[in-house]
Amino acid sequence: MEKRKKVAALIVAGGRGERAHRKGEINKGPKQYRFIGNKTILRKTIENLDAHPAIDHILVVIHKDDDTLYENALKDFSSKKLLPPAKGGATRQSSVYAGLKALDNFNIDFVLVHDAVRPFVTHQTIDRVLCGLNKNPAILPAIPVFDTIKRVKNTQESALEVLETVDRKTLWTAQTPQGFHFQNLIKAHRKTPHNNFTDDCAIMEEAGFKVHIVHGNQENMKITTADDIDEAKKRMQQHKRFETRVGNGFDVHAFEEGNAIILGGVSIPHTKKLKGHSDADVGLHTITDALYGALAEGDIGSHFPPSDPQWKGAASDQFLMHACERVKARGGRIVHLDLTLMCEAPKIGPYRDKMREEIANICALPISRVAVKATTTEKLGFTGREEGIAAQATATIELPFEDDNA
């Protein structure tokens, strides 16, 4: 049985990223340390490679002035795969060579050289690169060029003159990680002193090795400009992992003398009213508790104590709004609300759709995500004796996984 290959990922992170700043914008530092979502681009890249089971070691090559930036980017991150960073040189080529020398004593078979600012490479692309290395000394992930390509006259004019249309049939756009047999790559670097190579496949070609292409993926963008950073933030939001949570609420309010009740945000004429410290809207109270339950953030009483006089007679929609705001503040969303009202009177049917509409408005939801039902207890219990109303609610929400908020 063939021995498993030992794989290292070498991340090049020593660039200054000047093009990532908009004109007039305060310099926010090297782009690899800019945030996309709740983590830096570099950390996202490292985490992505760290999660691949075939990668044994990860080494990051950083700029000599970036120790603090690097440490802050990886605060609270721990991995047995991650080696101490190496210090890069004045060019990309010299930085990669510094990283290769730092890895030379680890008996590496295959090395993957990856741009720090490509945080979205898929594991499928990495698999294709590693598979290709079983038969070839150098593998380049790339995607074919689909856009029409023009060669232009080198001029300072704002409107460039087109010299010719280039045949795109044989053109591919290079990506990373580029994969190599480790000893071949380090020997190629030693034999190639020029410092103007922008990728390692070009160095291998210069040293006489053949390079083969495997398909990369469109998601594997290189973050270069400020617009790219904006796009990366959008992708982070889209790729955020969510978990579904369900919370339950139950509440009871007794009747007292009156001529109307507030239920589900709707005023309903009746021979009595509901008794409570606030407006006693048992429907909204129950939904509020269900949302707090899904958030694991206590109940309505812990947020709005009945002992506090400021809530006496208060409209219950503000309690429900607060629960909805807590979901939003946690980066989540409400998927569905289901309210069941239990009473003999008043009749809920004529007001059901109005209640759904009010609840949907309070929670900023489409009405299709709000259900209101009513039932009796067949004359049994306090509701059967028309002494009050009981309500039960289920709230389904989505929240980011807690490790995504780390």
URMOJO-V458075 format. One record per pair of residues at least 24 apart in sequence whose ideal C-beta (glycine too) atoms are under 10 Angstrom apart, sorted by sequence separation. I is the first residue (numbers start at 0). J is the second residue. If there is no record, write none. Layout:
i->{I,I}
j->{J,J}
//
This chain:
i->{16,41,55,56,57,58,59,60,61,62,63,108,109,143,144,146,173,174,175,177,179,184,255,276,347,55,56,57,58,59,60,61,62,63,143,144,145,173,175,177,183,250,254,347,348,54,56,58,59,60,61,62,143,144,146,177,253,277,296,336,347,41,42,45,46,49,58,60,111,143,144,145,173,252,276,291,346,347,368,12,31,41,45,49,50,59,60,143,144,173,180,252,253,276,277,287,290,294,336,345,347,12,32,39,42,43,49,51,109,111,141,142,143,179,250,252,276,286,287,290,293,296,333,335,31,39,42,46,48,49,50,141,142,250,251,252,275,276,287,288,291,292,296,333,334,10,31,41,42,45,49,60,140,141,142,179,250,276,283,284,287,288,290,291,294,332,333,337,338,339,340,341,342,344,12,29,39,40,41,42,46,48,49,62,139,140,141,142,249,250,252,276,278,283,286,287,290,293,294,332,335,336,337,338,339,340,341,342,343,362,12,29,32,39,42,45,48,60,61,140,141,177,178,250,251,252,277,278,279,282,283,286,287,289,290,293,296,335,336,337,338,339,340,341,342,343,10,31,38,39,42,60,139,140,248,250,251,276,277,278,280,281,283,284,285,287,288,291,294,334,335,336,337,338,339,340,341,342,343,358,10,29,32,38,39,45,60,139,140,178,249,250,275,276,277,278,280,283,284,287,290,291,294,333,335,336,337,338,339,341,343,8,29,32,45,60,139,140,141,248,249,250,275,276,277,278,279,280,283,286,287,290,326,327,332,333,8,28,31,32,60,61,139,140,173,248,250,275,276,277,278,282,283,286,294,10,31,34,38,60,138,139,140,247,248,250,275,277,278,280,293,319,323,344,8,9,29,32,33,58,59,60,138,139,173,174,176,248,249,250,280,283,319,322,323,324,341,343,8,28,32,58,137,138,139,174,175,246,248,249,275,277,278,293,322,323,341,342,343,345,8,31,58,60,137,138,171,174,247,248,277,293,316,320,323,341,342,343,344,347,136,137,138,173,174,246,247,248,316,319,320,340,341,343,8,58,135,136,137,171,172,174,176,246,248,249,290,318,319,320,342,343,345,58,135,136,171,175,245,246,248,316,317,342,344,6,8,135,174,246,247,248,316,342,343,6,8,13,56,128,132,136,137,174,175,244,246,247,290,315,316,341,342,6,7,8,9,10,12,13,14,15,58,128,129,131,132,136,137,174,245,246,286,289,341,342,5,6,7,8,9,10,11,12,13,14,128,130,132,136,173,244,245,246,250,289,340,341,342,4,5,6,7,8,9,10,11,12,13,15,56,58,128,129,172,244,246,250,289,340,341,3,5,6,7,8,9,10,11,12,13,15,55,124,128,137,243,244,246,248,264,286,339,340,341,4,5,6,7,8,9,10,13,55,56,124,125,127,128,136,244,248,264,286,339,340,3,13,55,58,60,124,263,264,286,338,339,340,12,55,125,261,262,285,338,339,55,56,57,59,61,120,261,285,337,338,339,54,60,120,261,264,283,285,337,338,12,53,57,59,120,282,336,337,338,12,54,117,281,282,336,337,53,117,282,335,336,337,116,117,139,141,281,335,336,12,51,114,115,139,281,334,335,336,113,114,139,281,333,334,335,113,114,137,138,139,333,334,48,112,113,114,137,333,334,111,112,113,139,332,333,48,111,112,113,137,282,331,332,47,110,111,112,137,331,332,110,111,112,136,137,329,330,331,45,54,110,111,326,330,331,44,51,53,109,110,137,141,143,329,330,44,45,47,48,51,52,109,110,136,142,326,329,10,13,44,47,51,54,109,110,137,139,141,143,283,323,326,8,12,13,43,44,46,47,48,50,53,107,108,109,110,112,136,137,138,139,140,141,142,143,282,286,290,322,326,329,7,8,9,13,14,42,43,44,45,47,53,107,108,110,135,136,137,138,139,140,141,142,269,271,323,330,10,13,41,43,44,47,48,51,107,108,110,135,136,137,138,139,140,141,142,248,270,271,283,287,322,330,7,12,13,40,41,43,44,47,51,54,106,107,109,110,135,136,137,138,140,142,263,269,270,282,283,286,329,9,11,13,39,40,42,43,44,53,105,135,139,140,246,262,269,282,286,13,14,40,41,48,107,134,135,142,263,267,268,269,280,13,40,47,51,103,107,135,141,262,267,283,39,102,103,132,140,267,11,13,14,38,99,131,262,267,11,13,131,132,12,13,95,99,103,131,244,260,265,267,11,31,32,33,35,99,102,130,262,267,286,11,13,31,35,114,129,260,263,266,9,13,30,31,99,100,127,128,260,262,265,286,9,11,12,29,30,99,112,127,259,265,267,11,29,31,98,99,112,126,127,128,244,263,265,266,267,9,10,96,99,100,112,127,248,254,262,263,265,9,95,96,99,100,110,124,127,241,242,245,264,265,282,9,95,99,112,124,241,244,245,247,248,249,251,254,263,264,265,7,96,97,123,124,239,241,243,263,264,265,7,9,96,123,124,262,263,264,265,9,95,96,123,241,263,264,265,7,8,121,124,236,263,264,7,93,96,120,121,124,262,263,264,92,96,120,121,264,19,119,121,264,7,9,96,117,119,120,121,263,7,16,92,93,119,120,5,7,14,16,92,99,118,119,120,292,293,294,5,6,7,8,9,10,11,12,14,92,93,95,117,118,119,289,292,293,5,6,7,8,9,10,11,12,13,14,92,117,118,119,288,289,290,292,293,294,4,5,6,7,8,9,10,11,12,90,91,92,95,96,117,118,119,288,289,291,293,295,4,5,6,7,8,9,10,11,12,90,91,92,95,116,117,118,285,286,288,289,290,292,293,294,3,4,5,6,7,8,10,11,89,90,91,92,114,116,117,285,287,289,290,293,2,10,88,90,91,92,96,113,115,116,263,265,281,282,284,285,286,288,289,290,10,90,91,92,95,114,115,116,281,283,285,286,287,289,91,114,263,279,281,282,284,285,286,92,114,262,279,281,283,285,92,280,282,116,262,281,116,119,118,274,271,273,116,119,270,271,273,118,119,271,8,118,271,6,119,6,54,6,4,51,6,262,254,263,4,48,253,260,262,4,251,251,254,1,254,255,253,254,253,254,251,252,253,251,252,251,252,250,251,252,250,251,249,250,249,250,248,249,250,248,249,247,248,247,248,246,247,248,246,247,245,246,245,246,244,245,246,244,245,243,244,243,244,242,243,244,241,242,243,241,242,241,242,239,241,242,240,241,242,239,240,239,242,240,241,236,240,11,239,10,238,239,9,10,9,8,9,235,8,9,6,9,7,6,9,4,5,4,44,40,11,35,40,11,40,43,33,9,31,40,30,33,35,43,30,35,30,34,35,30,33,35,36,40,43,35,36,30,34,35,36,38,27,30,33,34,35,36,37,33,35,36,35,36,24,27,30,34,35,36,37,19,21,22,36,19,20,21,18,19,20,21,16,18,19,16,18,19,21,16,19,20,14,18,19,16,37,36,76,75,74,37,36,38,37,36,37,38,37}
j->{40,65,79,80,81,82,83,84,85,86,87,132,133,167,168,170,197,198,199,201,203,208,279,300,371,80,81,82,83,84,85,86,87,88,168,169,170,198,200,202,208,275,279,372,373,80,82,84,85,86,87,88,169,170,172,203,279,303,322,362,373,68,69,72,73,76,85,87,138,170,171,172,200,279,303,318,373,374,395,40,59,69,73,77,78,87,88,171,172,201,208,280,281,304,305,315,318,322,364,373,375,41,61,68,71,72,78,80,138,140,170,171,172,208,279,281,305,315,316,319,322,325,362,364,61,69,72,76,78,79,80,171,172,280,281,282,305,306,317,318,321,322,326,363,364,41,62,72,73,76,80,91,171,172,173,210,281,307,314,315,318,319,321,322,325,363,364,368,369,370,371,372,373,375,44,61,71,72,73,74,78,80,81,94,171,172,173,174,281,282,284,308,310,315,318,319,322,325,326,364,367,368,369,370,371,372,373,374,375,394,45,62,65,72,75,78,81,93,94,173,174,210,211,283,284,285,310,311,312,315,316,319,320,322,323,326,329,368,369,370,371,372,373,374,375,376,44,65,72,73,76,94,173,174,282,284,285,310,311,312,314,315,317,318,319,321,322,325,328,368,369,370,371,372,373,374,375,376,377,392,45,64,67,73,74,80,95,174,175,213,284,285,310,311,312,313,315,318,319,322,325,326,329,368,370,371,372,373,374,376,378,44,65,68,81,96,175,176,177,284,285,286,311,312,313,314,315,316,319,322,323,326,362,363,368,369,45,65,68,69,97,98,176,177,210,285,287,312,313,314,315,319,320,323,331,48,69,72,76,98,176,177,178,285,286,288,313,315,316,318,331,357,361,382,47,48,68,71,72,97,98,99,177,178,212,213,215,287,288,289,319,322,358,361,362,363,380,382,48,68,72,98,177,178,179,214,215,286,288,289,315,317,318,333,362,363,381,382,383,385,49,72,99,101,178,179,212,215,288,289,318,334,357,361,364,382,383,384,385,388,178,179,180,215,216,288,289,290,358,361,362,382,383,385,51,101,178,179,180,214,215,217,219,289,291,292,333,361,362,363,385,386,388,102,179,180,215,219,289,290,292,360,361,386,388,51,53,180,219,291,292,293,361,387,388,52,54,59,102,174,178,182,183,220,221,290,292,293,336,361,362,387,388,53,54,55,56,57,59,60,61,62,105,175,176,178,179,183,184,221,292,293,333,336,388,389,53,54,55,56,57,58,59,60,61,62,176,178,180,184,221,292,293,294,298,337,388,389,390,53,54,55,56,57,58,59,60,61,62,64,105,107,177,178,221,293,295,299,338,389,390,53,55,56,57,58,59,60,61,62,63,65,105,174,178,187,293,294,296,298,314,336,389,390,391,55,56,57,58,59,60,61,64,106,107,175,176,178,179,187,295,299,315,337,390,391,55,65,107,110,112,176,315,316,338,390,391,392,65,108,178,314,315,338,391,392,109,110,111,113,115,174,315,339,391,392,393,109,115,175,316,319,338,340,392,393,68,109,113,115,176,338,392,393,394,69,111,174,338,339,393,394,111,175,340,393,394,395,175,176,198,200,340,394,395,72,111,174,175,199,341,394,395,396,174,175,200,342,394,395,396,175,176,199,200,201,395,396,111,175,176,177,200,396,397,175,176,177,203,396,397,113,176,177,178,202,347,396,397,113,176,177,178,203,397,398,177,178,179,203,204,396,397,398,113,122,178,179,394,398,399,113,120,122,178,179,206,210,212,398,399,114,115,117,118,121,122,179,180,206,212,396,399,81,84,115,118,122,125,180,181,208,210,212,214,354,394,397,80,84,85,115,116,118,119,120,122,125,179,180,181,182,184,208,209,210,211,212,213,214,215,354,358,362,394,398,401,80,81,82,86,87,115,116,117,118,120,126,180,181,183,208,209,210,211,212,213,214,215,342,344,396,403,84,87,115,117,118,121,122,125,181,182,184,209,210,211,212,213,214,215,216,322,344,345,357,361,396,404,82,87,88,115,116,118,119,122,126,129,181,182,184,185,210,211,212,213,215,217,338,344,345,357,358,361,404,85,87,89,115,116,118,119,120,129,181,211,215,216,322,338,345,358,362,90,91,117,118,125,184,211,212,219,340,344,345,346,357,91,118,125,129,181,185,213,219,340,345,361,118,181,182,211,219,346,91,93,94,118,179,211,342,347,92,94,212,213,94,95,177,181,185,213,326,342,347,349,94,114,115,116,118,182,185,213,345,350,369,95,97,115,119,198,213,344,347,350,94,98,115,116,184,185,212,213,345,347,350,371,95,97,98,115,116,185,198,213,345,351,353,98,116,118,185,186,199,213,214,215,331,350,352,353,354,97,98,184,187,188,200,215,336,342,350,351,353,98,184,185,188,189,199,213,216,330,331,334,353,354,371,99,185,189,202,214,331,334,335,337,338,339,341,344,353,354,355,98,187,188,214,215,330,332,334,354,355,356,99,101,188,215,216,354,355,356,357,102,188,189,216,334,356,357,358,101,102,215,218,330,357,358,102,188,191,215,216,219,357,358,359,188,192,216,217,360,116,216,218,361,105,107,194,215,217,218,219,361,106,115,191,192,218,219,105,107,114,116,192,199,218,219,220,392,393,394,106,107,108,109,110,111,112,113,115,193,194,196,218,219,220,390,393,394,107,108,109,110,111,112,113,114,115,116,194,219,220,221,390,391,392,394,395,396,107,108,109,110,111,112,113,114,115,193,194,195,198,199,220,221,222,391,392,394,396,398,108,109,110,111,112,113,114,115,116,194,195,196,199,220,221,222,389,390,392,393,394,396,397,398,108,109,110,111,112,113,115,116,194,195,196,197,219,221,222,390,392,394,395,398,108,116,194,196,197,198,202,219,221,222,369,371,387,388,390,391,392,394,395,396,117,197,198,199,202,221,222,223,388,390,392,393,394,396,199,222,371,387,389,390,392,393,394,201,223,371,388,390,392,394,202,390,392,227,373,392,228,231,231,387,385,387,231,234,385,386,388,234,235,387,125,235,388,125,238,128,176,129,129,176,132,388,381,390,132,176,381,388,390,133,381,382,385,133,386,387,386,387,387,388,386,387,388,387,388,388,389,388,389,390,389,390,389,390,390,391,390,391,392,391,392,391,392,392,393,392,393,394,393,394,393,394,394,395,394,395,396,395,396,395,396,396,397,396,397,398,396,397,398,397,398,398,399,397,399,400,399,400,401,399,400,400,403,402,403,399,403,175,403,175,403,404,175,176,176,176,177,403,178,179,178,181,181,181,184,180,181,181,222,222,198,222,227,199,228,231,222,199,222,231,222,225,227,235,223,228,224,228,229,225,228,230,231,235,238,231,232,227,231,232,233,235,225,228,231,232,233,234,235,232,234,235,235,236,225,228,231,235,236,238,239,222,224,225,239,223,224,225,223,224,225,226,222,224,225,223,225,226,228,224,227,228,223,227,228,228,330,330,405,405,405,399,399,403,403,403,404,405,405}
//
